[in-house]
């Protein structure tokens, strides 16, 4: 006789925080239950990248565009350029 494992329900949607970068990540997290398991790896990668972007953001500055660092969004050279390493 085989027993089926108990299914653990996914928590309800996370409430918005008012922080744009955090809320964007929460929207990705809220998509997990409706996403096929075969696509979870890509979704978790996007969550990770979104969290890194939120942590790298300069407080008070607009969020960086895709592929842009927070420094570049602020009009400063990237840290990995000679101008940014001063």
Backbone as numpy.savetxt, mean C-alpha at the origin, in Angstrom:
# Nx Ny Nz CAx CAy CAz Cx Cy Cz
-13.44 -41.10 7.76 -14.28 -39.92 7.76 -13.39 -38.67 7.76
-13.66 -37.79 6.85 -12.87 -36.56 6.78 -13.68 -35.40 7.33
-12.98 -34.53 7.99 -13.63 -33.34 8.54 -13.22 -32.14 7.71
-14.16 -31.26 7.47 -13.81 -30.05 6.75 -13.29 -29.02 7.75
-12.23 -28.31 7.37 -11.70 -27.29 8.30 -12.71 -26.17 8.48
-12.71 -25.63 9.68 -13.60 -24.50 9.94 -13.13 -23.29 9.12
-14.08 -22.59 8.59 -13.76 -21.40 7.82 -13.75 -20.19 8.75
-12.66 -19.47 8.72 -12.56 -18.26 9.54 -13.05 -17.09 8.72
-14.05 -16.38 9.21 -14.56 -15.25 8.42 -13.54 -14.12 8.35
-13.52 -13.45 7.21 -12.65 -12.29 7.02 -13.25 -11.12 7.79
-12.44 -10.31 8.45 -12.99 -9.15 9.17 -13.71 -8.21 8.20
-14.62 -7.43 8.72 -15.33 -6.45 7.90 -14.37 -5.40 7.35
-14.86 -4.57 6.45 -14.01 -3.53 5.86 -13.45 -2.58 6.92
-12.21 -2.19 6.72 -11.56 -1.25 7.64 -12.14 0.14 7.42
-12.31 0.87 8.50 -12.85 2.23 8.42 -11.78 3.18 7.90
-12.16 4.16 7.09 -11.20 5.15 6.59 -10.53 5.90 7.76
-9.27 6.25 7.55 -8.51 6.95 8.59 -8.42 8.45 8.35
-8.67 8.87 7.12 -8.48 10.28 6.78 -7.09 10.55 6.21
-6.20 9.58 6.30 -4.86 9.67 5.72 -4.91 9.01 4.35
-4.71 9.79 3.30 -4.88 9.29 1.93 -4.07 8.03 1.66
-2.79 8.03 2.01 -1.93 6.88 1.71 -2.38 5.64 2.47
-2.78 5.81 3.71 -3.24 4.68 4.52 -4.57 4.16 3.98
-5.48 5.08 3.65 -6.79 4.68 3.13 -6.67 3.95 1.80
-5.72 4.35 0.97 -5.49 3.66 -0.30 -5.06 2.22 -0.03
-4.22 2.01 0.96 -3.78 0.67 1.32 -4.94 -0.14 1.89
-5.77 0.49 2.71 -6.93 -0.21 3.27 -7.90 -0.64 2.18
-8.05 0.17 1.14 -8.91 -0.22 0.02 -8.39 -1.50 -0.64
-7.07 -1.59 -0.79 -6.48 -2.82 -1.34 -6.74 -4.00 -0.41
-6.58 -3.78 0.88 -6.80 -4.84 1.87 -8.25 -5.29 1.85
-9.18 -4.35 1.72 -10.60 -4.69 1.69 -10.97 -5.52 0.46
-10.11 -5.52 -0.56 -10.38 -6.28 -1.78 -9.98 -7.75 -1.66
-9.25 -8.12 -0.61 -8.74 -9.49 -0.49 -9.85 -10.54 -0.52
-10.94 -10.41 0.23 -11.94 -11.49 0.23 -12.57 -11.76 -1.15
-12.68 -10.76 -1.98 -13.28 -10.94 -3.29 -12.30 -11.27 -4.39
-11.04 -11.40 -4.04 -9.99 -11.66 -5.03 -9.69 -13.15 -5.06
-9.62 -13.74 -6.25 -9.27 -15.17 -6.33 -7.90 -15.43 -5.69
-7.79 -16.57 -5.06 -6.54 -16.91 -4.37 -5.35 -16.84 -5.31
-5.56 -17.18 -6.56 -4.44 -17.15 -7.52 -3.90 -15.73 -7.73
-4.66 -14.71 -7.35 -4.23 -13.32 -7.52 -3.79 -12.68 -6.20
-3.79 -13.45 -5.11 -3.41 -12.90 -3.81 -1.96 -12.41 -3.77
-1.06 -13.12 -4.40 0.36 -12.71 -4.36 0.52 -11.31 -4.94
-0.12 -11.05 -6.07 -0.03 -9.71 -6.67 -0.68 -8.66 -5.76
-1.80 -9.02 -5.15 -2.48 -8.09 -4.26 -1.62 -7.78 -3.03
-1.01 -8.81 -2.46 -0.15 -8.58 -1.29 1.08 -7.77 -1.66
1.60 -7.94 -2.86 2.72 -7.13 -3.33 2.28 -5.67 -3.43
1.09 -5.43 -3.97 0.57 -4.07 -4.07 0.35 -3.46 -2.68
-0.14 -4.27 -1.73 -0.30 -3.78 -0.35 1.05 -3.38 0.24
2.05 -4.23 0.05 3.39 -3.95 0.56 3.94 -2.66 -0.04
3.83 -2.53 -1.36 4.32 -1.33 -2.03 3.58 -0.08 -1.56
2.29 -0.21 -1.35 1.49 0.92 -0.88 1.91 1.35 0.53
2.18 0.37 1.39 2.65 0.68 2.74 4.03 1.35 2.70
4.91 0.86 1.85 6.24 1.48 1.72 6.10 2.93 1.26
5.21 3.16 0.29 4.99 4.51 -0.20 4.48 5.42 0.92
3.57 4.90 1.73 3.03 5.69 2.85 4.12 6.01 3.87
4.98 5.04 4.13 6.06 5.26 5.10 7.13 6.21 4.56
7.34 6.21 3.25 8.36 7.06 2.64 7.88 8.49 2.41
6.59 8.71 2.51 6.02 10.03 2.20 6.46 11.07 3.23
6.69 12.26 2.75 7.00 13.38 3.62 5.68 13.94 4.16
5.56 14.12 5.47 4.32 14.67 6.02 4.02 16.05 5.41
2.76 16.25 5.07 2.33 17.54 4.54 2.51 17.70 3.04
3.15 16.74 2.38 3.35 16.82 0.94 2.31 15.94 0.25
1.95 16.28 -1.00 1.01 15.42 -1.72 1.64 14.07 -1.98
0.82 13.02 -2.12 1.40 11.69 -2.40 2.15 11.69 -3.72
3.20 10.89 -3.78 4.02 10.79 -4.99 3.23 10.10 -6.08
3.49 10.50 -7.31 2.88 9.83 -8.46 3.54 8.47 -8.62
2.92 7.60 -9.36 3.48 6.26 -9.57 4.89 6.38 -10.11
5.82 5.65 -9.50 7.20 5.66 -9.95 8.01 6.84 -9.44
7.40 7.71 -8.68 8.09 8.88 -8.14 8.31 8.69 -6.66
9.46 9.14 -6.17 9.68 9.12 -4.73 9.06 10.37 -4.13
8.92 10.39 -2.82 8.37 11.56 -2.15 9.28 12.77 -2.39
10.59 12.54 -2.43 11.53 13.65 -2.70 11.27 14.24 -4.08
11.09 13.38 -5.07 10.86 13.86 -6.44 9.53 14.60 -6.53
8.50 14.13 -5.83 7.21 14.79 -5.83 7.32 16.19 -5.22
8.28 16.36 -4.32 8.48 17.66 -3.68 9.41 18.55 -4.49
9.85 18.06 -5.67 10.73 18.86 -6.52 12.19 18.75 -6.15
12.53 17.76 -5.31 13.91 17.55 -4.90 14.48 16.39 -5.71
15.79 16.39 -5.92 16.38 15.26 -6.66 16.28 13.98 -5.84
16.22 12.86 -6.53 16.17 11.57 -5.86 17.45 11.38 -5.07
17.38 10.63 -3.98 18.54 10.42 -3.10 19.66 9.68 -3.81
19.34 8.90 -4.85 20.38 8.11 -5.53 21.03 8.87 -6.67
20.83 10.20 -6.74 21.51 11.03 -7.74 22.57 11.84 -7.04
23.59 12.29 -7.76 24.63 13.11 -7.12 24.05 14.34 -6.43
23.01 14.94 -7.02 22.42 16.13 -6.42 21.69 15.81 -5.13
21.15 14.58 -5.01 20.37 14.19 -3.84 21.19 13.66 -2.71
22.47 13.42 -2.94 23.31 12.87 -1.89 24.06 13.92 -1.10
23.74 15.17 -1.29 24.48 16.20 -0.58 23.94 16.43 0.79
